[in-house]
Amino acid sequence: MSPVLMIGVVVATIIFITTNVLASVFNSVVFSFIISINLIAVLIFWWDKSQAIESRFRIPNTVLNLIALCGGSLGSIVGVYLFRHKTLKSYFKITLFFYLSIQIVIVYLLL
């Protein structure tokens, strides 16, 4: 199994579990999913930054973008600025803010 696929499966499983747990607390699957995926996004940016410092296996940009695209854009933006990770890649930050603006519109339409 490729590392990217393995990371994707682990992240999807964690998001599924945390969404279900939070849905029982907040009584809203949409709100629970948004919280879950954004927390996971912050943690993944933290982990990728720590791996970058130690010159170890990194999470590919496609995985980071996919997490942001699937609803974790706010958590990704927080991770970028909190951990000073990928701050020199302006195209990456622009993409994250684009995803965030789309997701704000979607959430507004859903709620």
C-alpha contacts under 8 A as a table, 3 or more apart, distances in Angstrom:
res1	aa1	res2	aa2	distance
1	M	5	L	6.66
1	M	6	M	6.52
2	S	5	L	5.33
2	S	6	M	6.21
3	P	6	M	4.99
3	P	7	I	6.10
4	V	7	I	5.17
4	V	8	G	6.17
4	V	59	I	7.47
4	V	60	P	7.30
4	V	63	V	7.21
5	L	8	G	4.99
5	L	9	V	6.20
6	M	9	V	5.20
6	M	10	V	6.26
7	I	10	V	5.18
7	I	11	V	6.04
8	G	11	V	5.20
8	G	12	A	5.99
8	G	63	V	7.42
9	V	12	A	5.16
9	V	13	T	6.11
10	V	13	T	5.17
10	V	14	I	6.22
11	V	14	I	5.13
11	V	15	I	6.09
11	V	40	I	7.55
12	A	15	I	5.13
12	A	16	F	6.07
13	T	16	F	5.09
13	T	17	I	6.21
14	I	17	I	5.21
14	I	18	T	6.07
15	I	18	T	5.27
15	I	19	T	5.87
15	I	33	F	7.33
15	I	36	S	5.79
15	I	37	I	5.97
15	I	40	I	7.29
16	F	19	T	5.25
16	F	20	N	6.27
17	I	20	N	5.27
17	I	21	V	6.28
18	T	21	V	5.06
18	T	22	L	5.99
18	T	32	S	7.80
18	T	33	F	7.90
18	T	36	S	5.84
19	T	22	L	5.18
19	T	23	A	5.84
19	T	29	V	6.85
19	T	32	S	5.09
19	T	33	F	5.02
19	T	35	I	7.92
19	T	36	S	5.77
20	N	23	A	5.06
20	N	24	S	6.61
20	N	29	V	7.56
20	N	32	S	7.59
21	V	24	S	5.59
21	V	25	V	6.92
22	L	25	V	4.98
22	L	26	F	6.02
22	L	27	N	7.87
22	L	29	V	7.89
22	L	32	S	5.23
22	L	36	S	7.93
23	A	26	F	5.23
23	A	27	N	5.04
23	A	28	S	5.34
23	A	29	V	5.12
23	A	31	F	7.81
23	A	32	S	5.33
24	S	27	N	5.46
24	S	28	S	7.85
26	F	29	V	7.93
26	F	31	F	7.52
26	F	32	S	6.88
28	S	31	F	5.42
28	S	32	S	6.08
29	V	32	S	5.01
29	V	33	F	5.95
30	V	33	F	5.16
30	V	34	I	6.26
31	F	34	I	5.18
31	F	35	I	6.30
32	S	35	I	5.21
32	S	36	S	6.03
33	F	36	S	5.04
33	F	37	I	6.03
34	I	37	I	5.52
34	I	38	N	6.13
34	I	71	G	6.28
34	I	72	G	7.08
35	I	38	N	5.36
35	I	39	L	6.16
36	S	39	L	5.31
36	S	40	I	6.22
37	I	40	I	5.02
37	I	41	A	6.04
37	I	67	I	7.48
37	I	70	C	7.98
37	I	71	G	6.39
37	I	72	G	5.13
37	I	75	G	7.68
38	N	41	A	4.90
38	N	42	V	6.32
38	N	71	G	7.12
38	N	72	G	4.38
38	N	73	S	7.02
38	N	74	L	6.33
38	N	75	G	4.19
38	N	76	S	7.04
39	L	42	V	5.26
39	L	43	L	6.32
39	L	72	G	7.90
39	L	75	G	6.15
40	I	43	L	5.07
40	I	44	I	6.05
40	I	72	G	7.77
40	I	75	G	7.62
41	A	44	I	5.09
41	A	45	F	6.23
41	A	64	L	7.83
41	A	67	I	6.59
41	A	68	A	7.23
41	A	72	G	5.72
41	A	73	S	7.75
41	A	75	G	5.14
41	A	76	S	5.27
41	A	79	G	7.24
42	V	45	F	5.25
42	V	46	W	6.23
42	V	75	G	5.00
42	V	76	S	5.75
42	V	78	V	6.61
42	V	79	G	4.75
43	L	46	W	5.01
43	L	47	W	6.12
43	L	79	G	7.63
44	I	47	W	4.99
44	I	48	D	5.99
44	I	64	L	7.94
45	F	48	D	5.06
45	F	49	K	6.03
45	F	64	L	7.90
45	F	76	S	6.89
45	F	79	G	5.33
45	F	80	V	6.92
45	F	83	F	7.51
45	F	85	H	7.24
46	W	49	K	5.19
46	W	50	S	6.24
46	W	79	G	6.60
46	W	83	F	6.41
47	W	50	S	5.13
47	W	51	Q	6.13
48	D	51	Q	5.00
48	D	52	A	6.07
48	D	58	R	5.73
48	D	59	I	5.99
49	K	52	A	4.97
49	K	53	I	6.29
49	K	83	F	6.98
49	K	85	H	6.00
50	S	53	I	5.19
50	S	54	E	6.46
51	Q	54	E	5.18
51	Q	55	S	5.94
51	Q	56	R	5.06
51	Q	57	F	6.32
51	Q	58	R	6.01
52	A	55	S	4.92
52	A	56	R	6.24
52	A	57	F	7.77
52	A	58	R	6.56
53	I	56	R	7.86
59	I	63	V	6.65
59	I	64	L	7.14
60	P	63	V	5.48
60	P	64	L	6.67
61	N	64	L	4.98
61	N	65	N	6.01
62	T	65	N	5.06
62	T	66	L	5.99
63	V	66	L	4.96
63	V	67	I	6.20
64	L	67	I	5.31
64	L	68	A	6.36
64	L	76	S	7.89
65	N	68	A	5.06
65	N	69	L	5.99
65	N	96	L	7.69
66	L	69	L	4.93
66	L	70	C	6.06
67	I	70	C	5.24
67	I	71	G	6.75
67	I	72	G	5.54
67	I	73	S	7.40
68	A	71	G	5.58
68	A	72	G	4.15
68	A	73	S	4.04
68	A	74	L	7.62
68	A	75	G	7.76
68	A	76	S	6.13
68	A	96	L	6.68
68	A	99	Y	6.92
69	L	72	G	6.56
69	L	73	S	6.44
69	L	96	L	7.97
69	L	99	Y	5.88
70	C	73	S	7.87
71	G	74	L	7.90
71	G	100	L	7.97
71	G	103	Q	6.67
72	G	75	G	5.32
72	G	76	S	6.04
73	S	76	S	4.92
73	S	77	I	6.12
73	S	96	L	5.68
73	S	97	F	7.29
73	S	99	Y	6.10
73	S	100	L	5.27
74	L	77	I	5.14
74	L	78	V	6.22
74	L	96	L	7.94
74	L	100	L	6.31
75	G	78	V	5.01
75	G	79	G	6.05
76	S	79	G	4.93
76	S	80	V	6.11
76	S	96	L	7.25
77	I	80	V	5.06
77	I	81	Y	6.42
77	I	93	K	7.44
77	I	96	L	6.61
77	I	97	F	7.65
78	V	81	Y	5.43
78	V	82	L	5.70
79	G	82	L	5.10
79	G	83	F	5.72
79	G	84	R	7.57
79	G	85	H	7.20
80	V	83	F	5.78
80	V	84	R	5.39
80	V	85	H	4.80
80	V	86	K	6.19
80	V	87	T	6.40
81	Y	84	R	4.88
81	Y	85	H	6.80
81	Y	87	T	7.18
82	L	85	H	7.89
84	R	87	T	5.89
86	K	89	K	5.49
86	K	92	F	7.43
86	K	93	K	7.98
87	T	90	S	6.96
87	T	93	K	7.36
89	K	92	F	5.38
89	K	93	K	6.69
90	S	93	K	5.16
90	S	94	I	6.12
91	Y	94	I	5.09
91	Y	95	T	6.09
92	F	95	T	5.16
92	F	96	L	6.34
93	K	96	L	5.07
93	K	97	F	6.33
94	I	97	F	5.25
94	I	98	F	6.16
95	T	98	F	5.01
95	T	99	Y	6.20
96	L	99	Y	5.10
96	L	100	L	6.17
97	F	100	L	4.91
97	F	101	S	6.21
98	F	101	S	5.25
98	F	102	I	6.42
99	Y	102	I	5.22
99	Y	103	Q	6.14
100	L	103	Q	5.03
100	L	104	I	6.11
101	S	104	I	5.19
101	S	105	V	6.51
102	I	105	V	5.29
102	I	106	I	6.34
103	Q	106	I	4.93
103	Q	107	V	6.05
104	I	107	V	5.23
104	I	108	Y	6.07
105	V	108	Y	5.08
105	V	109	L	6.22
106	I	109	L	5.13
106	I	110	L	6.16
107	V	110	L	4.97
107	V	111	L	6.03
108	Y	111	L	5.36
